[in-house]
Amino acid sequence: MCDPDGLSRGEEHEELFGGRFPEPARKAVFEAIYRRRDVRRFRNREIAPRVLRRVLNAAHHAPSVGFMQPWNFIVIRSVATRRRVKELFERERQAAACFYDEPRRSQYLSLKLEGILEAPLNLCITCDPTRGGEVLGRNSMPETDVYSTCLAVENLWLAARAEGLGVGWVSILKTAWLREILAIPPHVIPVAYLCMGFPERFEQEPLLQTEDWRHRRPLESAIMSEQWQLPTLPYPNPID
Ligand SMILES: Cc1cc2nc3c(=O)[nH]c(=O)nc-3n(C[C@H](O)[C@H](O)[C@H](O)COP(=O)(O)O)c2cc1C
């Protein structure tokens, strides 16, 4: 039997005793996921230290291979440093433009793809592949250190959204130069360069979709059944 919220007795029991989250909390998790956006336009407002700490702590609670915790968070406020990163971005942005033909090239160059100087702070999330010596579960897939670091980025992105903070990922940067600017040792990988602050607004959909650059694939085109397969139409839904 289901109650008006669609929960069976068993589910209700679960909700009360540590299974499914109570309804507002469950909804909030999905809200954070669906309402997260890559943000490139920021308001001129500082982030309170306790809020920054909460968001960094959420990142620090990401899963990691063998509990390796390979990440570090470089918090960058210096305008001089950010100017250098912005110059790096500009160089790379121009260089990448040659990969597109017109009219796509002009469209690419018109897109706002960073908020390095507008945001009150930037973050570089790094991965140290040497952290923790012999790491349980990492022998066969050494790249799981970087995967773990990306999960810290996603945790941070979602926690920031819950705090009303926007995050934008800037990957149009040459790693070697970024390393030099931030004095990152050669063995450490700068995985994510992020701009963070209060956004002008959270858009309803990705900018690249609004600008007709690329659209979200239908979920059905991403799901396969049992083995890798070419999409067939009409697509059978394996979760039914
Ligand atoms: C690894 C990675 C690198 C990205 N690099 C950039 C970037 O350099 N500039 C930018 O504007 N957005 C960048 N993005 C943001 C994506 O464009 C964005 O996530 C995507 O268009 C979907 O939009 P949404 O995040 O608002 O849902 C990056 C995202 C990821 C995950």
The ligand as an ORCA input file, in Angstrom:
! r2SCAN-3c Opt
* xyz 0 1
  C      36.198     19.214    -17.285
  C      35.381     20.438    -17.607
  C      35.983     21.517    -18.231
  C      35.236     22.668    -18.544
  N      35.862     23.763    -19.097
  C      35.155     24.890    -19.336
  C      35.794     26.066    -19.816
  O      36.988     26.135    -20.036
  N      35.029     27.169    -20.022
  C      33.671     27.149    -19.785
  O      33.020     28.169    -20.006
  N      33.056     26.050    -19.308
  C      33.760     24.937    -19.057
  N      33.140     23.829    -18.547
  C      31.685     23.877    -18.273
  C      30.876     23.142    -19.335
  O      30.840     23.879    -20.514
  C      29.474     22.921    -18.759
  O      29.571     22.080    -17.641
  C      28.516     22.304    -19.771
  O      28.344     23.151    -20.858
  C      27.153     21.997    -19.133
  O      26.638     23.165    -18.527
  P      26.272     23.226    -16.988
  O      27.513     22.906    -16.200
  O      25.796     24.634    -16.747
  O      25.208     22.211    -16.741
  C      33.856     22.703    -18.242
  C      33.263     21.603    -17.604
  C      34.000     20.496    -17.281
  C      33.330     19.341    -16.581
*
